[in-house]
Amino acid sequence: MPSGPRTPLAWVWLTLLLALCLQVMPLAEGWQIWRPDWLGLMLIYWCMTTPDRVGVLHGFVLGILLDLIEGAPLGQNALTLSLLAFLSALVYPRFRTYSLVQQALLILVLLGLVQLVEQWLRTLFGPFSMHLAFLLPSLIGAVLWPWLVTMFQAFERRLASND
């Protein structure tokens, strides 16, 4: 991920809010397990692209918004998204040197860890489920990562060339 001109903060928040909308968009009953973690992917992307501007606070605010929209116990998504932003900050120095395939594998691990914590919290507050289908969004997010990064890099190059 090249470090070029500074990305406008309005563009960052617009993409994060779009990811929030995609995260809560209603889907048919059987399709909900196939929804990628859009908000997690965008949070990781911006934490890796602009680590000095996007971090744990953004994850917390977006998590509180997601809690309010979903009607989840207040702080559940805030905790998981804050954890995701923190883990992204921890692996940031090595992450930028990896190829897109290696990055996708690391995304799988990061999102998988956060999904495990989220599943653990759900078992504390609600019904217990004993299947691994909750890890599908992590797998789908890892598959989408190279496409997402390539698309956003093209958008940022286009924005930089228009300036």
N, C-alpha and C positions, 0 to 999 in steps of 0.2 A: 504494500500500500504506500504509494508515494506521498511524501510530505510536501505539498505544494502550498498555494495560497490558503489563507484561513477560510474555512467554510463558515458562511453566515449562520449565526445561532438560530435565526428564524427557520432556515432550511432544515436544521437538525431537529427542531421541535416539530416542524410540519411532518417530517418523515416518522418521527416517534408517535405522533398523534394518529397518523395514517395507520401505523402498525397496531396501535391500540384499537382502532376501528376494525381492522381485520381480525384482531384477536377476539373481539366480542361479537362479531357478525354471526347472526343465527345460521345454523346449518341443520340439515336433516339429522334425525336421531342417530343413524348408523354412521354418519360421516364425521361426527365430532372428534373421534379418536384420530382421524387422519389430518386434522388441522395442524400445520406447523406452528411453532411458538414464534409468531411474527414479532411480538414485542421483545422477546429475548434475543432474537437474531439482530434486530435493529439496535438494541442496546449494546450488544457486543460489537457490532460494526462501528458505532460511534465512539465507544470506549477505546477501540483499537485505532480508529482514524484520528480522533481528536481527544487524546487522554487528558489533556490539560483543561478541557472545557466540559466533558461529559464524564460523569462518574457515579458514585454511590448515591449521591443526592438525587440525581435524575432517576435512578432505579427506584428509590424510595417514593418519590412523587408519583411516578407512573404506576407503581404498585398500589399506592393508596387509591389512585383513580380507578385502577382495575378492580380493587376490592369494592369500591363504591358502586361501580357499574354492575359487577357480577353478584353483589350481595353476599360476598364471602366474608368470613370473620375479619374484622378490620386489622390489617397488619400482616395477614397471611401472604398475599402477593407482594406486599411491600418488603417483607423479609426475604422472599426468594429472589426478587429482582435486585435488591440491594446486594445480596450474596453473589448473584451473577455478575454485577458490576465490579464487586470487590475481587472476585476470582479473575475477571478479565484484566483488571489492573495488575494482578500478580503475575500473569503470564504474558503481559504486554511486551516486554523487551524481547522475549524469544519468539513470540507470535509473528512479529513483522518479518522475521527472517525465513519463515517457513513457506513452502510452496502452497498453492491453493488446496491440493489434496491433503497435505499435512494439516493445514488450517482447518479443513473440513473434519478431519478426525479429532482435532482438539475441540472443535465446536460440538461434536457428538459427545465428548466427555464432559464439557462444561454444562451443556444443556441437560445431559443425562443426570449429572449430580444434582442440578437444581430440580429436575423432575422428581428425583428420589426424595429430596427434602420436602417438596410440595406434597408428594404422596404420603409421606410420613405425617405431615401436618394435617392432611385431610383425614387420615385414620384417627388422629386425636380428636378431631371435631365432628366427624361424621361416620358414615358406614365404611367398613373395612372391605377392601377388594383385594383378591389374591391372584392377580394376573399381571403380566408385564406389558400389556397394551399401552400403559401410560408412558412408555418410553418411545412409542412411535413418533410423536412430535419431534423428539430429539434426532431421531434417524432421518426424518424428512427434512428437518432444518439443516442437518449436515449435508444432505444431498443438494439442497438449494443454495448453500453458502457460496460456492464458486460463481454461480449465476448472479446472485445478489451483489457480490463484491464487484464483479465485472461490470454490471449494469450501473452501479453507483459511481464507479471510477469513470465510466464514460460520461455520466451526467456531470460530474465535477469537472472533467476536462472541458466539456461544452460550456459550462458556466464560466470557467477560467478564460476560455477563448473569447467569450462575449464581453468580458470586462476590459 
